[in-house]
Every structure is written in structure tokens, then in C-alpha cells.
Amino acid sequence: MEVKNWEKVDNALVRDLAFRDQTELAEFVLRVAKYSDEVEHHADMEITEFRKLRMSITSHDAGALTEKDYTWAQEVNDIVQSFPFG
């Protein structure tokens, strides 16, 4: 199974994004966090170079990728579509 713009690395799906500024990045992280809380499935998120974000999602309890991870990644793709990345 694959999700567009996500790379399978070990037992996780990983995606990198670059934002215009920290405010845009923070707004995006907040939207993803709200969705993650709703579905009770959370990713690791790392901010680098003040405006870049790396997200990594896996099902830690299963020790592998599950349907829940792929669904989460697709929903995050939908959130990405609402942001004007520059």
C-alpha cells in the first residue's frame, strides 16, 4: 500500500514539507494535531531550519505500519492541499 508524497522508511511513513514562514508551519501543525487528537493516532513531528517539518507515522503498538497509518497520512495530505506552500 502507498500514499502519495509519503516515503516508507523502515516501519514508518515519512513526509517532509517546507513552509513560507514559522507562522504557516505552526498553523499546519495545529491542524494536524487537532486531527490526530480526534482519531487518537499521533505522528512524530520534527521542525528543522525554522520552517521545515518532517512527519513520521507508525503504529507503535503493532510494531509496523497499519491501515490506521495509511488513513492518517491520506487525511494529512488533504490538510496539505489547503495550505499555499511557497
PyMOL Python script that loads the backbone (N, CA, C, O; Angstrom):
from pymol import cmd

cmd.read_pdbstr("""\
ATOM      1  N   MET A   1       0.850  -1.179   0.000  1.00  0.00           N
ATOM      2  CA  MET A   1       0.000   0.000   0.000  1.00  0.00           C
ATOM      3  C   MET A   1       0.895   1.241   0.000  1.00  0.00           C
ATOM      4  O   MET A   1       1.948   1.254   0.638  1.00  0.00           O
ATOM      5  N   GLU A   2       0.472   2.281  -0.716  1.00  0.00           N
ATOM      6  CA  GLU A   2       1.236   3.521  -0.789  1.00  0.00           C
ATOM      7  C   GLU A   2       0.313   4.716  -0.615  1.00  0.00           C
ATOM      8  O   GLU A   2      -0.887   4.642  -0.879  1.00  0.00           O
ATOM      9  N   VAL A   3       0.901   5.826  -0.162  1.00  0.00           N
ATOM     10  CA  VAL A   3       0.187   7.091  -0.077  1.00  0.00           C
ATOM     11  C   VAL A   3       1.044   8.124  -0.796  1.00  0.00           C
ATOM     12  O   VAL A   3       2.240   8.243  -0.528  1.00  0.00           O
ATOM     13  N   LYS A   4       0.435   8.863  -1.701  1.00  0.00           N
ATOM     14  CA  LYS A   4       1.150   9.860  -2.496  1.00  0.00           C
ATOM     15  C   LYS A   4       1.929  10.827  -1.601  1.00  0.00           C
ATOM     16  O   LYS A   4       1.405  11.328  -0.606  1.00  0.00           O
ATOM     17  N   ASN A   5       3.175  11.080  -1.966  1.00  0.00           N
ATOM     18  CA  ASN A   5       4.078  12.025  -1.300  1.00  0.00           C
ATOM     19  C   ASN A   5       4.640  11.531   0.033  1.00  0.00           C
ATOM     20  O   ASN A   5       5.329  12.280   0.726  1.00  0.00           O
ATOM     21  N   TRP A   6       4.356  10.289   0.398  1.00  0.00           N
ATOM     22  CA  TRP A   6       4.898   9.716   1.621  1.00  0.00           C
ATOM     23  C   TRP A   6       5.880   8.613   1.235  1.00  0.00           C
ATOM     24  O   TRP A   6       5.641   7.850   0.299  1.00  0.00           O
ATOM     25  N   GLU A   7       6.983   8.544   1.969  1.00  0.00           N
ATOM     26  CA  GLU A   7       8.001   7.526   1.723  1.00  0.00           C
ATOM     27  C   GLU A   7       7.978   6.517   2.864  1.00  0.00           C
ATOM     28  O   GLU A   7       7.888   6.893   4.033  1.00  0.00           O
ATOM     29  N   LYS A   8       8.059   5.248   2.525  1.00  0.00           N
ATOM     30  CA  LYS A   8       8.142   4.217   3.558  1.00  0.00           C
ATOM     31  C   LYS A   8       9.602   4.095   3.974  1.00  0.00           C
ATOM     32  O   LYS A   8      10.469   3.780   3.159  1.00  0.00           O
ATOM     33  N   VAL A   9       9.861   4.349   5.256  1.00  0.00           N
ATOM     34  CA  VAL A   9      11.202   4.251   5.826  1.00  0.00           C
ATOM     35  C   VAL A   9      11.102   3.329   7.035  1.00  0.00           C
ATOM     36  O   VAL A   9      10.453   3.654   8.030  1.00  0.00           O
ATOM     37  N   ASP A  10      11.752   2.184   6.934  1.00  0.00           N
ATOM     38  CA  ASP A  10      11.646   1.160   7.977  1.00  0.00           C
ATOM     39  C   ASP A  10      10.167   0.844   8.198  1.00  0.00           C
ATOM     40  O   ASP A  10       9.479   0.435   7.262  1.00  0.00           O
ATOM     41  N   ASN A  11       9.673   1.027   9.410  1.00  0.00           N
ATOM     42  CA  ASN A  11       8.269   0.733   9.717  1.00  0.00           C
ATOM     43  C   ASN A  11       7.441   2.000   9.871  1.00  0.00           C
ATOM     44  O   ASN A  11       6.543   2.057  10.711  1.00  0.00           O
ATOM     45  N   ALA A  12       7.738   3.020   9.063  1.00  0.00           N
ATOM     46  CA  ALA A  12       7.016   4.284   9.180  1.00  0.00           C
ATOM     47  C   ALA A  12       6.783   4.900   7.805  1.00  0.00           C
ATOM     48  O   ALA A  12       7.473   4.588   6.835  1.00  0.00           O
ATOM     49  N   LEU A  13       5.791   5.782   7.751  1.00  0.00           N
ATOM     50  CA  LEU A  13       5.585   6.638   6.588  1.00  0.00           C
ATOM     51  C   LEU A  13       6.158   8.001   6.945  1.00  0.00           C
ATOM     52  O   LEU A  13       5.900   8.521   8.031  1.00  0.00           O
ATOM     53  N   VAL A  14       6.939   8.584   6.032  1.00  0.00           N
ATOM     54  CA  VAL A  14       7.642   9.838   6.306  1.00  0.00           C
ATOM     55  C   VAL A  14       7.346  10.836   5.195  1.00  0.00           C
ATOM     56  O   VAL A  14       7.313  10.485   4.016  1.00  0.00           O
ATOM     57  N   ARG A  15       7.130  12.088   5.595  1.00  0.00           N
ATOM     58  CA  ARG A  15       6.935  13.165   4.616  1.00  0.00           C
ATOM     59  C   ARG A  15       7.599  14.435   5.125  1.00  0.00           C
ATOM     60  O   ARG A  15       7.500  14.776   6.304  1.00  0.00           O
ATOM     61  N   ASP A  16       8.277  15.128   4.217  1.00  0.00           N
ATOM     62  CA  ASP A  16       8.914  16.411   4.511  1.00  0.00           C
ATOM     63  C   ASP A  16       8.148  17.523   3.814  1.00  0.00           C
ATOM     64  O   ASP A  16       7.700  17.367   2.678  1.00  0.00           O
ATOM     65  N   LEU A  17       8.002  18.650   4.508  1.00  0.00           N
ATOM     66  CA  LEU A  17       7.337  19.821   3.948  1.00  0.00           C
ATOM     67  C   LEU A  17       8.148  21.065   4.281  1.00  0.00           C
ATOM     68  O   LEU A  17       8.841  21.107   5.298  1.00  0.00           O
ATOM     69  N   ALA A  18       8.063  22.075   3.425  1.00  0.00           N
ATOM     70  CA  ALA A  18       8.689  23.373   3.688  1.00  0.00           C
ATOM     71  C   ALA A  18       7.597  24.440   3.617  1.00  0.00           C
ATOM     72  O   ALA A  18       6.762  24.431   2.713  1.00  0.00           O
ATOM     73  N   PHE A  19       7.615  25.345   4.570  1.00  0.00           N
ATOM     74  CA  PHE A  19       6.607  26.389   4.680  1.00  0.00           C
ATOM     75  C   PHE A  19       7.223  27.750   4.383  1.00  0.00           C
ATOM     76  O   PHE A  19       8.444  27.901   4.401  1.00  0.00           O
ATOM     77  N   ARG A  20       6.376  28.740   4.109  1.00  0.00           N
ATOM     78  CA  ARG A  20       6.872  30.090   3.831  1.00  0.00           C
ATOM     79  C   ARG A  20       7.485  30.725   5.069  1.00  0.00           C
ATOM     80  O   ARG A  20       8.457  31.475   4.979  1.00  0.00           O
ATOM     81  N   ASP A  21       6.903  30.416   6.236  1.00  0.00           N
ATOM     82  CA  ASP A  21       7.396  31.007   7.479  1.00  0.00           C
ATOM     83  C   ASP A  21       6.940  30.144   8.660  1.00  0.00           C
ATOM     84  O   ASP A  21       6.213  29.165   8.495  1.00  0.00           O
ATOM     85  N   GLN A  22       7.391  30.539   9.852  1.00  0.00           N
ATOM     86  CA  GLN A  22       7.048  29.744  11.039  1.00  0.00           C
ATOM     87  C   GLN A  22       5.570  29.809  11.382  1.00  0.00           C
ATOM     88  O   GLN A  22       5.015  28.843  11.905  1.00  0.00           O
ATOM     89  N   THR A  23       4.930  30.925  11.097  1.00  0.00           N
ATOM     90  CA  THR A  23       3.503  31.044  11.393  1.00  0.00           C
ATOM     91  C   THR A  23       2.702  30.039  10.581  1.00  0.00           C
ATOM     92  O   THR A  23       1.821  29.364  11.114  1.00  0.00           O
ATOM     93  N   GLU A  24       3.006  29.938   9.291  1.00  0.00           N
ATOM     94  CA  GLU A  24       2.318  28.961   8.449  1.00  0.00           C
ATOM     95  C   GLU A  24       2.585  27.541   8.945  1.00  0.00           C
ATOM     96  O   GLU A  24       1.675  26.713   8.989  1.00  0.00           O
ATOM     97  N   LEU A  25       3.831  27.263   9.317  1.00  0.00           N
ATOM     98  CA  LEU A  25       4.187  25.946   9.850  1.00  0.00           C
ATOM     99  C   LEU A  25       3.386  25.652  11.120  1.00  0.00           C
ATOM    100  O   LEU A  25       2.846  24.557  11.274  1.00  0.00           O
ATOM    101  N   ALA A  26       3.307  26.628  12.027  1.00  0.00           N
ATOM    102  CA  ALA A  26       2.589  26.431  13.286  1.00  0.00           C
ATOM    103  C   ALA A  26       1.102  26.180  13.042  1.00  0.00           C
ATOM    104  O   ALA A  26       0.501  25.336  13.706  1.00  0.00           O
ATOM    105  N   GLU A  27       0.509  26.902  12.100  1.00  0.00           N
ATOM    106  CA  GLU A  27      -0.903  26.693  11.772  1.00  0.00           C
ATOM    107  C   GLU A  27      -1.133  25.284  11.229  1.00  0.00           C
ATOM    108  O   GLU A  27      -2.129  24.638  11.556  1.00  0.00           O
ATOM    109  N   PHE A  28      -0.210  24.819  10.403  1.00  0.00           N
ATOM    110  CA  PHE A  28      -0.324  23.469   9.854  1.00  0.00           C
ATOM    111  C   PHE A  28      -0.214  22.424  10.964  1.00  0.00           C
ATOM    112  O   PHE A  28      -1.032  21.506  11.036  1.00  0.00           O
ATOM    113  N   VAL A  29       0.785  22.561  11.820  1.00  0.00           N
ATOM    114  CA  VAL A  29       0.981  21.608  12.918  1.00  0.00           C
ATOM    115  C   VAL A  29      -0.258  21.576  13.809  1.00  0.00           C
ATOM    116  O   VAL A  29      -0.667  20.506  14.258  1.00  0.00           O
ATOM    117  N   LEU A  30      -0.852  22.726  14.066  1.00  0.00           N
ATOM    118  CA  LEU A  30      -2.060  22.771  14.892  1.00  0.00           C
ATOM    119  C   LEU A  30      -3.208  22.007  14.231  1.00  0.00           C
ATOM    120  O   LEU A  30      -3.923  21.267  14.907  1.00  0.00           O
ATOM    121  N   ARG A  31      -3.389  22.174  12.936  1.00  0.00           N
ATOM    122  CA  ARG A  31      -4.450  21.444  12.224  1.00  0.00           C
ATOM    123  C   ARG A  31      -4.208  19.939  12.284  1.00  0.00           C
ATOM    124  O   ARG A  31      -5.136  19.163  12.513  1.00  0.00           O
ATOM    125  N   VAL A  32      -2.958  19.532  12.079  1.00  0.00           N
ATOM    126  CA  VAL A  32      -2.629  18.103  12.133  1.00  0.00           C
ATOM    127  C   VAL A  32      -2.824  17.574  13.551  1.00  0.00           C
ATOM    128  O   VAL A  32      -3.337  16.470  13.735  1.00  0.00           O
ATOM    129  N   ALA A  33      -2.421  18.351  14.551  1.00  0.00           N
ATOM    130  CA  ALA A  33      -2.572  17.924  15.946  1.00  0.00           C
ATOM    131  C   ALA A  33      -4.043  17.741  16.308  1.00  0.00           C
ATOM    132  O   ALA A  33      -4.399  16.783  16.993  1.00  0.00           O
ATOM    133  N   LYS A  34      -4.894  18.650  15.854  1.00  0.00           N
ATOM    134  CA  LYS A  34      -6.332  18.525  16.138  1.00  0.00           C
ATOM    135  C   LYS A  34      -6.895  17.256  15.505  1.00  0.00           C
ATOM    136  O   LYS A  34      -7.649  16.517  16.138  1.00  0.00           O
ATOM    137  N   TYR A  35      -6.521  17.010  14.252  1.00  0.00           N
ATOM    138  CA  TYR A  35      -6.980  15.779  13.594  1.00  0.00           C
ATOM    139  C   TYR A  35      -6.459  14.551  14.345  1.00  0.00           C
ATOM    140  O   TYR A  35      -7.206  13.603  14.588  1.00  0.00           O
ATOM    141  N   SER A  36      -5.182  14.574  14.708  1.00  0.00           N
ATOM    142  CA  SER A  36      -4.569  13.441  15.414  1.00  0.00           C
ATOM    143  C   SER A  36      -5.278  13.157  16.732  1.00  0.00           C
ATOM    144  O   SER A  36      -5.501  12.000  17.086  1.00  0.00           O
ATOM    145  N   ASP A  37      -5.631  14.218  17.458  1.00  0.00           N
ATOM    146  CA  ASP A  37      -6.358  14.037  18.711  1.00  0.00           C
ATOM    147  C   ASP A  37      -7.740  13.430  18.470  1.00  0.00           C
ATOM    148  O   ASP A  37      -8.196  12.586  19.240  1.00  0.00           O
ATOM    149  N   GLU A  38      -8.404  13.866  17.394  1.00  0.00           N
ATOM    150  CA  GLU A  38      -9.734  13.332  17.076  1.00  0.00           C
ATOM    151  C   GLU A  38      -9.692  11.826  16.833  1.00  0.00           C
ATOM    152  O   GLU A  38     -10.570  11.093  17.286  1.00  0.00           O
ATOM    153  N   VAL A  39      -8.665  11.371  16.114  1.00  0.00           N
ATOM    154  CA  VAL A  39      -8.591   9.947  15.764  1.00  0.00           C
ATOM    155  C   VAL A  39      -7.701   9.149  16.712  1.00  0.00           C
ATOM    156  O   VAL A  39      -7.544   7.938  16.559  1.00  0.00           O
ATOM    157  N   GLU A  40      -7.123   9.840  17.691  1.00  0.00           N
ATOM    158  CA  GLU A  40      -6.244   9.219  18.687  1.00  0.00           C
ATOM    159  C   GLU A  40      -5.108   8.436  18.038  1.00  0.00           C
ATOM    160  O   GLU A  40      -4.820   7.296  18.402  1.00  0.00           O
ATOM    161  N   HIS A  41      -4.471   9.088  17.061  1.00  0.00           N
ATOM    162  CA  HIS A  41      -3.317   8.496  16.372  1.00  0.00           C
ATOM    163  C   HIS A  41      -2.365   9.643  16.054  1.00  0.00           C
ATOM    164  O   HIS A  41      -2.724  10.567  15.325  1.00  0.00           O
ATOM    165  N   HIS A  42      -1.156   9.585  16.599  1.00  0.00           N
ATOM    166  CA  HIS A  42      -0.250  10.725  16.559  1.00  0.00           C
ATOM    167  C   HIS A  42       1.076  10.389  15.891  1.00  0.00           C
ATOM    168  O   HIS A  42       1.609   9.288  16.033  1.00  0.00           O
ATOM    169  N   ALA A  43       1.587  11.364  15.165  1.00  0.00           N
ATOM    170  CA  ALA A  43       2.865  11.223  14.470  1.00  0.00           C
ATOM    171  C   ALA A  43       3.971  11.917  15.245  1.00  0.00           C
ATOM    172  O   ALA A  43       3.719  12.777  16.089  1.00  0.00           O
ATOM    173  N   ASP A  44       5.194  11.527  14.942  1.00  0.00           N
ATOM    174  CA  ASP A  44       6.344  12.301  15.384  1.00  0.00           C
ATOM    175  C   ASP A  44       6.493  13.440  14.391  1.00  0.00           C
ATOM    176  O   ASP A  44       6.417  13.225  13.181  1.00  0.00           O
ATOM    177  N   MET A  45       6.706  14.656  14.894  1.00  0.00           N
ATOM    178  CA  MET A  45       6.900  15.816  14.028  1.00  0.00           C
ATOM    179  C   MET A  45       8.150  16.558  14.477  1.00  0.00           C
ATOM    180  O   MET A  45       8.307  16.880  15.655  1.00  0.00           O
ATOM    181  N   GLU A  46       9.027  16.821  13.533  1.00  0.00           N
ATOM    182  CA  GLU A  46      10.295  17.481  13.825  1.00  0.00           C
ATOM    183  C   GLU A  46      10.419  18.732  12.962  1.00  0.00           C
ATOM    184  O   GLU A  46      10.306  18.666  11.738  1.00  0.00           O
ATOM    185  N   ILE A  47      10.652  19.872  13.611  1.00  0.00           N
ATOM    186  CA  ILE A  47      10.856  21.140  12.909  1.00  0.00           C
ATOM    187  C   ILE A  47      12.352  21.366  12.761  1.00  0.00           C
ATOM    188  O   ILE A  47      13.107  21.252  13.727  1.00  0.00           O
ATOM    189  N   THR A  48      12.775  21.690  11.537  1.00  0.00           N
ATOM    190  CA  THR A  48      14.184  21.993  11.277  1.00  0.00           C
ATOM    191  C   THR A  48      14.277  23.271  10.450  1.00  0.00           C
ATOM    192  O   THR A  48      13.333  23.646   9.754  1.00  0.00           O
ATOM    193  N   GLU A  49      15.409  23.922  10.536  1.00  0.00           N
ATOM    194  CA  GLU A  49      15.675  25.135   9.758  1.00  0.00           C
ATOM    195  C   GLU A  49      14.523  26.131   9.845  1.00  0.00           C
ATOM    196  O   GLU A  49      14.233  26.812   8.862  1.00  0.00           O
ATOM    197  N   PHE A  50      13.882  26.229  10.953  1.00  0.00           N
ATOM    198  CA  PHE A  50      12.810  27.134  11.354  1.00  0.00           C
ATOM    199  C   PHE A  50      11.531  27.078  10.530  1.00  0.00           C
ATOM    200  O   PHE A  50      10.511  27.607  10.973  1.00  0.00           O
ATOM    201  N   ARG A  51      11.539  26.465   9.359  1.00  0.00           N
ATOM    202  CA  ARG A  51      10.311  26.419   8.559  1.00  0.00           C
ATOM    203  C   ARG A  51      10.098  25.096   7.831  1.00  0.00           C
ATOM    204  O   ARG A  51       9.242  25.001   6.950  1.00  0.00           O
ATOM    205  N   LYS A  52      10.870  24.079   8.194  1.00  0.00           N
ATOM    206  CA  LYS A  52      10.716  22.768   7.567  1.00  0.00           C
ATOM    207  C   LYS A  52      10.181  21.778   8.594  1.00  0.00           C
ATOM    208  O   LYS A  52      10.509  21.846   9.779  1.00  0.00           O
ATOM    209  N   LEU A  53       9.352  20.861   8.114  1.00  0.00           N
ATOM    210  CA  LEU A  53       8.715  19.889   9.001  1.00  0.00           C
ATOM    211  C   LEU A  53       8.884  18.495   8.433  1.00  0.00           C
ATOM    212  O   LEU A  53       8.671  18.264   7.243  1.00  0.00           O
ATOM    213  N   ARG A  54       9.272  17.566   9.300  1.00  0.00           N
ATOM    214  CA  ARG A  54       9.312  16.148   8.942  1.00  0.00           C
ATOM    215  C   ARG A  54       8.301  15.435   9.825  1.00  0.00           C
ATOM    216  O   ARG A  54       8.343  15.538  11.051  1.00  0.00           O
ATOM    217  N   MET A  55       7.386  14.705   9.178  1.00  0.00           N
ATOM    218  CA  MET A  55       6.385  13.917   9.897  1.00  0.00           C
ATOM    219  C   MET A  55       6.670  12.446   9.679  1.00  0.00           C
ATOM    220  O   MET A  55       7.028  12.026   8.578  1.00  0.00           O
ATOM    221  N   SER A  56       6.510  11.667  10.737  1.00  0.00           N
ATOM    222  CA  SER A  56       6.727  10.226  10.673  1.00  0.00           C
ATOM    223  C   SER A  56       5.607   9.548  11.454  1.00  0.00           C
ATOM    224  O   SER A  56       5.401   9.828  12.635  1.00  0.00           O
ATOM    225  N   ILE A  57       4.884   8.650  10.779  1.00  0.00           N
ATOM    226  CA  ILE A  57       3.758   7.973  11.427  1.00  0.00           C
ATOM    227  C   ILE A  57       3.941   6.462  11.352  1.00  0.00           C
ATOM    228  O   ILE A  57       4.323   5.919  10.315  1.00  0.00           O
ATOM    229  N   THR A  58       3.665   5.796  12.463  1.00  0.00           N
ATOM    230  CA  THR A  58       3.676   4.342  12.533  1.00  0.00           C
ATOM    231  C   THR A  58       2.774   3.918  13.682  1.00  0.00           C
ATOM    232  O   THR A  58       2.433   4.731  14.542  1.00  0.00           O
ATOM    233  N   SER A  59       2.395   2.672  13.697  1.00  0.00           N
ATOM    234  CA  SER A  59       1.613   2.129  14.812  1.00  0.00           C
ATOM    235  C   SER A  59       2.583   1.438  15.760  1.00  0.00           C
ATOM    236  O   SER A  59       2.950   0.280  15.563  1.00  0.00           O
ATOM    237  N   HIS A  60       2.988   2.167  16.788  1.00  0.00           N
ATOM    238  CA  HIS A  60       3.986   1.641  17.725  1.00  0.00           C
ATOM    239  C   HIS A  60       3.514   0.356  18.397  1.00  0.00           C
ATOM    240  O   HIS A  60       4.304  -0.563  18.611  1.00  0.00           O
ATOM    241  N   ASP A  61       2.223   0.294  18.728  1.00  0.00           N
ATOM    242  CA  ASP A  61       1.712  -0.894  19.419  1.00  0.00           C
ATOM    243  C   ASP A  61       1.762  -2.141  18.540  1.00  0.00           C
ATOM    244  O   ASP A  61       1.896  -3.255  19.047  1.00  0.00           O
ATOM    245  N   ALA A  62       1.655  -1.956  17.221  1.00  0.00           N
ATOM    246  CA  ALA A  62       1.715  -3.095  16.298  1.00  0.00           C
ATOM    247  C   ALA A  62       3.143  -3.384  15.847  1.00  0.00           C
ATOM    248  O   ALA A  62       3.430  -4.462  15.327  1.00  0.00           O
ATOM    249  N   GLY A  63       4.033  -2.417  16.047  1.00  0.00           N
ATOM    250  CA  GLY A  63       5.413  -2.592  15.608  1.00  0.00           C
ATOM    251  C   GLY A  63       5.560  -2.580  14.095  1.00  0.00           C
ATOM    252  O   GLY A  63       6.546  -3.072  13.548  1.00  0.00           O
ATOM    253  N   ALA A  64       4.560  -2.007  13.426  1.00  0.00           N
ATOM    254  CA  ALA A  64       4.556  -1.988  11.964  1.00  0.00           C
ATOM    255  C   ALA A  64       3.540  -0.959  11.481  1.00  0.00           C
ATOM    256  O   ALA A  64       2.785  -0.385  12.265  1.00  0.00           O
ATOM    257  N   LEU A  65       3.544  -0.746  10.176  1.00  0.00           N
ATOM    258  CA  LEU A  65       2.520   0.101   9.578  1.00  0.00           C
ATOM    259  C   LEU A  65       1.194  -0.643   9.541  1.00  0.00           C
ATOM    260  O   LEU A  65       1.147  -1.843   9.269  1.00  0.00           O
ATOM    261  N   THR A  66       0.120   0.086   9.817  1.00  0.00           N
ATOM    262  CA  THR A  66      -1.218  -0.492   9.763  1.00  0.00           C
ATOM    263  C   THR A  66      -2.110   0.398   8.896  1.00  0.00           C
ATOM    264  O   THR A  66      -1.704   1.478   8.466  1.00  0.00           O
ATOM    265  N   GLU A  67      -3.307  -0.067   8.654  1.00  0.00           N
ATOM    266  CA  GLU A  67      -4.291   0.705   7.893  1.00  0.00           C
ATOM    267  C   GLU A  67      -4.494   2.088   8.505  1.00  0.00           C
ATOM    268  O   GLU A  67      -4.712   3.066   7.790  1.00  0.00           O
ATOM    269  N   LYS A  68      -4.421   2.163   9.824  1.00  0.00           N
ATOM    270  CA  LYS A  68      -4.605   3.431  10.528  1.00  0.00           C
ATOM    271  C   LYS A  68      -3.550   4.459  10.099  1.00  0.00           C
ATOM    272  O   LYS A  68      -3.857   5.645   9.979  1.00  0.00           O
ATOM    273  N   ASP A  69      -2.323   4.015   9.868  1.00  0.00           N
ATOM    274  CA  ASP A  69      -1.251   4.922   9.437  1.00  0.00           C
ATOM    275  C   ASP A  69      -1.513   5.458   8.035  1.00  0.00           C
ATOM    276  O   ASP A  69      -1.339   6.648   7.773  1.00  0.00           O
ATOM    277  N   TYR A  70      -1.928   4.577   7.143  1.00  0.00           N
ATOM    278  CA  TYR A  70      -2.196   4.990   5.768  1.00  0.00           C
ATOM    279  C   TYR A  70      -3.380   5.955   5.705  1.00  0.00           C
ATOM    280  O   TYR A  70      -3.359   6.922   4.942  1.00  0.00           O
ATOM    281  N   THR A  71      -4.403   5.692   6.501  1.00  0.00           N
ATOM    282  CA  THR A  71      -5.553   6.593   6.565  1.00  0.00           C
ATOM    283  C   THR A  71      -5.134   7.946   7.115  1.00  0.00           C
ATOM    284  O   THR A  71      -5.545   8.984   6.595  1.00  0.00           O
ATOM    285  N   TRP A  72      -4.314   7.940   8.171  1.00  0.00           N
ATOM    286  CA  TRP A  72      -3.827   9.187   8.771  1.00  0.00           C
ATOM    287  C   TRP A  72      -3.038   9.987   7.740  1.00  0.00           C
ATOM    288  O   TRP A  72      -3.254  11.191   7.597  1.00  0.00           O
ATOM    289  N   ALA A  73      -2.137   9.343   7.029  1.00  0.00           N
ATOM    290  CA  ALA A  73      -1.309  10.028   6.028  1.00  0.00           C
ATOM    291  C   ALA A  73      -2.175  10.626   4.920  1.00  0.00           C
ATOM    292  O   ALA A  73      -1.909  11.737   4.462  1.00  0.00           O
ATOM    293  N   GLN A  74      -3.191   9.913   4.492  1.00  0.00           N
ATOM    294  CA  GLN A  74      -4.070  10.446   3.445  1.00  0.00           C
ATOM    295  C   GLN A  74      -4.841  11.656   3.945  1.00  0.00           C
ATOM    296  O   GLN A  74      -5.007  12.629   3.210  1.00  0.00           O
ATOM    297  N   GLU A  75      -5.310  11.609   5.171  1.00  0.00           N
ATOM    298  CA  GLU A  75      -6.007  12.764   5.744  1.00  0.00           C
ATOM    299  C   GLU A  75      -5.072  13.965   5.849  1.00  0.00           C
ATOM    300  O   GLU A  75      -5.481  15.096   5.589  1.00  0.00           O
ATOM    301  N   VAL A  76      -3.827  13.727   6.227  1.00  0.00           N
ATOM    302  CA  VAL A  76      -2.854  14.820   6.301  1.00  0.00           C
ATOM    303  C   VAL A  76      -2.589  15.370   4.900  1.00  0.00           C
ATOM    304  O   VAL A  76      -2.403  16.577   4.743  1.00  0.00           O
ATOM    305  N   ASN A  77      -2.569  14.523   3.895  1.00  0.00           N
ATOM    306  CA  ASN A  77      -2.450  15.012   2.515  1.00  0.00           C
ATOM    307  C   ASN A  77      -3.584  15.985   2.191  1.00  0.00           C
ATOM    308  O   ASN A  77      -3.364  16.996   1.524  1.00  0.00           O
ATOM    309  N   ASP A  78      -4.780  15.685   2.657  1.00  0.00           N
ATOM    310  CA  ASP A  78      -5.913  16.585   2.428  1.00  0.00           C
ATOM    311  C   ASP A  78      -5.695  17.923   3.135  1.00  0.00           C
ATOM    312  O   ASP A  78      -6.036  18.973   2.590  1.00  0.00           O
ATOM    313  N   ILE A  79      -5.135  17.893   4.334  1.00  0.00           N
ATOM    314  CA  ILE A  79      -4.819  19.137   5.050  1.00  0.00           C
ATOM    315  C   ILE A  79      -3.764  19.922   4.274  1.00  0.00           C
ATOM    316  O   ILE A  79      -3.869  21.141   4.138  1.00  0.00           O
ATOM    317  N   VAL A  80      -2.754  19.228   3.768  1.00  0.00           N
ATOM    318  CA  VAL A  80      -1.693  19.878   2.986  1.00  0.00           C
ATOM    319  C   VAL A  80      -2.303  20.653   1.820  1.00  0.00           C
ATOM    320  O   VAL A  80      -1.867  21.765   1.521  1.00  0.00           O
ATOM    321  N   GLN A  81      -3.297  20.081   1.167  1.00  0.00           N
ATOM    322  CA  GLN A  81      -3.908  20.720  -0.004  1.00  0.00           C
ATOM    323  C   GLN A  81      -4.519  22.082   0.311  1.00  0.00           C
ATOM    324  O   GLN A  81      -4.687  22.906  -0.588  1.00  0.00           O
ATOM    325  N   SER A  82      -4.848  22.323   1.565  1.00  0.00           N
ATOM    326  CA  SER A  82      -5.462  23.601   1.938  1.00  0.00           C
ATOM    327  C   SER A  82      -4.429  24.671   2.291  1.00  0.00           C
ATOM    328  O   SER A  82      -4.800  25.785   2.660  1.00  0.00           O
ATOM    329  N   PHE A  83      -3.145  24.348   2.182  1.00  0.00           N
ATOM    330  CA  PHE A  83      -2.079  25.299   2.508  1.00  0.00           C
ATOM    331  C   PHE A  83      -1.340  25.727   1.241  1.00  0.00           C
ATOM    332  O   PHE A  83      -1.006  24.890   0.403  1.00  0.00           O
ATOM    333  N   PRO A  84      -1.083  27.040   1.100  1.00  0.00           N
ATOM    334  CA  PRO A  84      -0.372  27.562  -0.085  1.00  0.00           C
ATOM    335  C   PRO A  84       1.140  27.521   0.106  1.00  0.00           C
ATOM    336  O   PRO A  84       1.760  28.550   0.372  1.00  0.00           O
ATOM    337  N   PHE A  85       1.724  26.360  -0.024  1.00  0.00           N
ATOM    338  CA  PHE A  85       3.164  26.226   0.207  1.00  0.00           C
ATOM    339  C   PHE A  85       3.946  27.038  -0.810  1.00  0.00           C
ATOM    340  O   PHE A  85       3.600  27.098  -1.990  1.00  0.00           O
ATOM    341  N   GLY A  86       5.032  27.675  -0.310  1.00  0.00           N
ATOM    342  CA  GLY A  86       5.810  28.519  -1.208  1.00  0.00           C
ATOM    343  C   GLY A  86       7.262  28.256  -1.164  1.00  0.00           C
ATOM    344  O   GLY A  86       8.028  28.905  -1.877  1.00  0.00           O
TER     345      GLY A  86
END
""", "prot")
cmd.dss("prot")
cmd.show_as("cartoon", "prot")
cmd.util.cbc("prot")
cmd.orient("prot")
